[in-house]
Amino acid sequence: MTPKKLLKELHEFTNADAVHMYIIERKLKSNVKSSSRPSEKFQYIPVQINLSPELVPLVSGMLKKAIEQKVTEDIQILDYEPIDDTLEKVYTYSDLGKITGFKEFLANLGNEMKTLTSFKELEDLEKAWALCYGYYDANKKKWLYCIKKLSPKKIAVEVNVNTTVKEAIKYGIQSFFDIKTQMLKPLNGFSINLDPSIDMVYHDETIYIFQKKAFEELASLTEEFEELAKDVVQELENLEIVEGATFIASVVADKPSFRNKLIKAQVIGNIEFLSGKEAKEVKKEFNRVGKRLNIKFNFGADGKILVANDDDAKNIINVLCELYKEGLFGGKIFESPAGRIKKS
C-alpha cells in the first residue's frame, strides 16, 4: 500500500456527510482467568454520542486534516514491530488474533449500541479508554474508524443549571450567548473535549498506526509486553547462564525501553540462540562482543555472566537486542535499538 493510495482510500470515507462518534469503555471481563493474556482480559464497550448537524463538518474536517498531516507522500508504511527508529512512519497491524479483546471490539462496532444521555452514565464507566469516530460508505458497505486514546484526565466537565431563584442566589447562573438567536441562555449539560489528532485508523481489517505507544496502550499490548518481558527474564534464569537476573528483572520493570529491548532480543531469536549452550560457550560469545564494543562483562568461576548492578543488566540487554550495529561499508559501530532482519 502506497501513501498516495492509502490517503485516497481514507478520503473516500472522510468525505462522507455523516460521522458517528463513540466513547470506548475498557473493563475487565467477568470470570476471566488470571493466566489469561492481558489482551484477552479486557472488553471494550462503545457508547454512542449523537453529534449535532453543526458539529459534524467540524469533526470531519478535523479528522481529515489529522490524516493528511500523518499520511504524507514520503511517509513509510511498514509492518508493526515493538521497537523501531524514531522516524515518522505509519505502521500496519493485521494479526488481530494477538489482540483478542480489541479484535472483538472492532468486529462489533457496526452493531447497535447504547447512546449516551447523561453525565452520570459517563461517570459510571469503569474507564473511559478512547474516543472513536466512524464513517460508513454505503456503496462499499464498509466502515472506517479513527480512534484516539484518552488520557487519564477528565474528558468531560459537568455543567449544572440552576432552575430556581433560590439556587441562582446560592450558586449563581451558568449561561452562554447564542449567536443565532442573539440571546443569553442557561447552560445545561456537559462539555467533551475533542482532541485534533488520532492514534490509529481501522479499515478493511487492517489497523494503520499513527502513534505507536498510544496504539499499544489502546490494544492492551503495554500490559502484554510487561508480562512477556517477565517470561523472558525467567527464560534467561532457566538457561542457568546468568547470575543476578534480579537486576535484569528490575531494569525491565522500571524502564519500558529496556523492556521492549528484551522482547526484541527474543523476537529476533537471540534468547533461543543461547538455549542449549553451556556457560563457557556463552562466556566466549560475550567476551568476543565485549572486546569489539569495549564493554567489560564479568563472569563467575563456573562461567556464568555476573550481573551485579543495573548497568551490567543494561549492557547485557543492549547486546542481546543487537543495539550495536556495524556498518558494512566503513565498519563503524552504531547504536540503535531499531533494525529489521534483512529478508533474503
C-alpha positions in Angstrom: 0.0 0.0 0.0 1.5 3.3 -1.1 0.8 6.5 1.0 -1.0 8.1 -2.0 -3.3 5.1 -2.4 -4.0 4.9 1.4 -4.8 8.6 1.5 -7.1 8.3 -1.4 -9.0 5.4 0.2 -9.3 7.2 3.6 -10.5 10.4 1.8 -13.3 8.4 0.2 -14.7 7.8 3.7 -13.9 11.1 5.4 -15.7 13.0 2.6 -19.0 11.4 3.8 -21.8 13.6 5.1 -22.2 11.7 8.4 -19.8 10.8 11.1 -20.5 8.6 14.1 -18.8 9.2 17.5 -18.3 6.8 20.4 -16.7 6.8 23.8 -15.0 3.5 24.4 -15.1 2.0 27.9 -12.5 -0.6 28.8 -13.4 -3.0 31.6 -12.2 -6.3 32.9 -14.1 -9.3 31.6 -16.1 -11.3 34.1 -14.8 -14.7 35.2 -11.5 -14.0 33.4 -8.7 -16.4 34.3 -5.6 -14.9 36.0 -3.5 -16.9 33.5 -5.1 -15.1 30.5 -3.1 -12.8 28.4 -3.7 -9.0 29.2 -5.1 -8.6 25.6 -7.7 -11.3 26.4 -8.7 -9.9 29.8 -10.4 -6.8 28.8 -13.6 -5.9 26.8 -14.1 -2.6 25.0 -17.7 -1.3 25.0 -18.6 1.6 22.7 -21.2 4.2 23.8 -22.6 6.3 21.0 -22.6 10.1 21.2 -25.0 11.9 18.9 -23.5 14.8 17.1 -25.4 17.9 16.0 -25.5 18.8 12.3 -23.4 21.9 13.1 -20.7 19.8 14.7 -20.4 17.0 12.1 -18.5 19.0 9.4 -16.1 20.5 12.1 -15.3 17.0 13.4 -15.0 15.5 9.9 -12.7 18.3 8.8 -10.5 18.0 11.9 -10.1 14.2 11.3 -9.4 14.7 7.6 -6.6 17.2 8.5 -5.1 14.8 11.1 -4.9 12.0 8.5 -3.4 14.3 5.8 -0.7 15.5 8.3 0.3 11.9 9.0 -0.1 10.2 5.6 2.3 12.3 3.6 3.8 11.4 0.2 7.1 10.4 1.7 5.9 8.5 4.8 7.0 4.9 5.1 4.2 2.3 5.6 5.7 -0.8 7.4 4.6 -3.8 9.4 4.4 -3.1 13.1 7.4 -4.0 15.4 7.7 -3.3 19.1 11.0 -1.4 18.6 11.8 0.7 15.6 13.6 4.0 15.0 12.1 7.4 15.7 11.5 8.4 12.1 7.9 9.2 11.2 6.1 6.1 9.9 2.7 4.6 9.5 2.6 1.0 10.9 0.2 -1.7 9.8 -1.1 -4.3 12.1 -3.3 -7.1 10.7 -2.6 -10.1 13.0 -5.6 -9.2 15.1 -5.7 -12.7 16.8 -2.9 -11.4 19.1 -5.2 -8.7 20.5 -8.3 -10.7 21.0 -10.3 -8.3 23.2 -9.6 -5.3 20.8 -10.4 -7.5 17.8 -13.8 -8.4 19.3 -14.5 -4.7 19.9 -13.6 -3.7 16.3 -15.7 -6.5 14.9 -18.8 -5.4 16.9 -18.5 -1.7 16.2 -21.1 -1.7 13.4 -23.8 -3.3 15.7 -26.5 -1.4 17.6 -25.2 0.2 20.8 -26.2 2.3 23.8 -26.4 6.1 23.3 -25.0 8.5 25.9 -27.8 10.6 27.5 -26.4 11.9 30.8 -23.2 12.9 32.7 -23.9 10.2 35.2 -23.6 7.5 32.5 -20.2 8.9 31.7 -19.2 8.9 35.3 -20.3 5.3 35.7 -17.9 4.0 33.0 -15.2 1.8 34.6 -12.6 3.5 32.5 -13.2 5.9 29.6 -10.5 4.5 27.3 -10.8 6.1 23.9 -12.7 8.3 21.5 -13.8 6.6 18.3 -15.2 8.2 15.1 -16.8 6.1 12.4 -17.6 6.7 8.7 -19.8 4.4 6.7 -19.5 4.0 2.9 -22.9 2.8 1.7 -21.6 1.9 -1.8 -18.7 -0.2 -0.4 -20.8 -1.3 2.6 -17.7 -0.8 4.7 -16.7 1.2 7.8 -13.7 3.3 8.6 -12.8 4.1 12.2 -10.5 6.7 13.6 -9.5 6.1 17.3 -7.8 8.4 19.9 -6.6 7.1 23.2 -7.9 9.2 26.1 -5.5 10.5 28.8 -6.3 9.8 32.4 -7.5 13.4 32.9 -11.2 14.1 32.9 -12.6 14.3 29.3 -15.9 15.9 30.3 -16.9 18.8 32.6 -20.4 18.7 34.1 -22.4 21.9 33.9 -25.4 22.1 36.2 -28.1 24.6 35.5 -29.8 26.3 38.5 -33.6 26.3 37.8 -34.8 28.2 40.9 -34.2 31.7 42.2 -33.0 30.1 45.5 -30.3 28.1 43.6 -29.4 31.1 41.5 -28.8 33.2 44.6 -26.7 30.5 46.2 -24.7 29.2 43.2 -25.0 31.8 40.5 -26.2 31.1 36.9 -24.1 29.5 34.2 -25.1 30.7 30.8 -24.0 31.1 27.2 -24.8 33.6 24.5 -26.5 32.1 21.5 -25.3 33.9 18.4 -28.1 32.6 16.2 -30.9 33.9 18.5 -28.7 36.7 20.0 -30.0 35.7 23.4 -28.3 34.7 26.7 -29.5 31.2 27.7 -29.0 28.9 30.7 -26.3 26.3 30.1 -27.5 22.8 30.9 -25.4 19.7 30.1 -21.6 18.9 30.0 -18.7 19.5 27.6 -16.4 17.0 26.0 -13.0 18.0 24.7 -12.3 16.6 21.2 -8.6 16.5 20.5 -7.5 17.3 16.9 -5.4 14.2 16.5 -5.9 10.4 16.1 -3.7 7.4 17.1 -4.9 4.8 14.7 -7.3 4.1 11.8 -9.1 0.7 11.3 -10.0 0.0 7.7 -10.5 -3.2 5.7 -9.4 -5.5 8.5 -6.1 -3.7 8.9 -5.0 -1.2 11.6 -3.0 1.8 10.5 -1.0 3.0 13.4 -0.2 6.7 13.6 1.1 6.8 17.2 2.8 3.5 18.2 2.8 4.0 22.0 -0.8 5.0 22.1 -1.8 2.0 19.9 0.0 -0.3 22.3 -2.0 1.2 25.2 -5.3 1.1 23.3 -4.9 -2.6 22.5 -3.6 -3.5 26.0 -0.3 -4.5 24.4 1.6 -2.5 27.0 0.4 -4.9 29.8 1.1 -7.8 27.4 4.7 -6.6 27.0 5.2 -6.3 30.7 4.1 -10.0 31.1 6.2 -11.1 28.2 9.3 -9.4 29.5 8.9 -11.2 32.8 8.7 -14.5 30.9 11.9 -13.7 29.0 13.7 -12.9 32.2 12.5 -16.2 33.6 13.7 -17.9 30.5 17.2 -16.4 30.9 17.2 -17.7 34.5 16.2 -21.2 33.4 19.1 -21.3 31.0 21.5 -21.0 34.0 24.0 -18.8 32.3 23.3 -15.6 34.3 24.0 -14.9 38.0 22.0 -11.9 39.3 19.0 -11.9 37.0 17.0 -9.9 39.6 18.9 -6.8 38.3 17.7 -7.6 34.8 14.1 -8.0 36.1 14.4 -4.7 38.0 15.6 -2.7 34.9 12.9 -4.2 32.7 10.2 -3.4 35.2 11.4 0.2 35.7 12.3 1.2 32.2 9.9 0.4 29.3 12.6 1.0 26.7 14.7 -1.9 28.2 11.5 -4.0 28.5 11.0 -3.6 24.7 14.6 -4.3 24.0 14.5 -7.6 25.9 11.3 -8.5 23.9 13.2 -7.6 20.7 16.0 -10.0 21.7 13.5 -12.8 21.9 11.7 -11.8 18.7 15.0 -11.9 16.6 16.0 -15.2 18.1 18.9 -14.2 20.4 17.4 -15.9 23.5 16.9 -19.1 21.5 20.5 -18.7 20.3 21.7 -19.0 23.9 19.5 -22.0 24.6 21.4 -25.3 24.7 24.8 -23.5 25.1 27.0 -24.2 28.1 28.1 -21.3 30.2 31.6 -21.4 28.8 30.3 -21.0 25.3 28.1 -18.1 26.3 31.2 -16.5 28.1 33.2 -16.8 24.9 30.5 -15.1 22.8 30.0 -12.2 25.3 33.8 -11.7 25.5 34.0 -11.6 21.7 31.3 -8.9 21.6 32.6 -7.1 24.6 36.1 -6.8 23.1 34.6 -5.3 19.9 32.4 -2.8 21.7 34.8 -2.1 24.6 32.3 -3.3 27.1 33.6 -5.4 30.1 31.5 -8.4 31.1 32.2 -10.2 34.4 32.0 -14.0 34.9 31.9 -16.4 37.8 34.2 -19.4 38.3 31.5 -21.5 36.6 31.5 -19.2 33.5 28.1 -17.6 34.3 27.7 -13.9 33.4 27.7 -11.9 36.7 25.1 -9.1 36.9 26.0 -7.0 39.9 24.1 -3.8 39.2 21.7 -2.1 36.8 24.5 -1.0 34.4 25.5 -4.7 34.0 21.9 -5.6 33.3 21.6 -2.8 30.7 24.8 -3.9 28.9 23.5 -7.4 28.6 20.1 -6.4 27.3 21.7 -4.0 24.8 23.9 -6.7 23.4 21.1 -9.3 23.3 18.8 -7.0 21.4 21.5 -6.0 18.9 21.6 -2.4 19.9 25.0 -2.1 18.3 25.3 -2.4 14.6 28.4 -2.5 12.4 28.4 -0.7 9.1 29.2 -2.9 6.2 30.9 -0.1 4.2 33.0 1.7 6.8 33.0 -0.7 9.6 31.8 1.9 12.1 29.7 0.8 15.2 26.3 2.5 15.6 23.8 2.5 18.4 20.2 1.9 17.6 17.6 -0.4 19.1 15.8 -0.4 15.7 16.5 -2.7 12.8 14.7 -5.3 10.8 16.4 -8.6 9.8 17.1 -8.4 6.1 15.0 -10.7 4.0 17.0 -12.8 1.5 
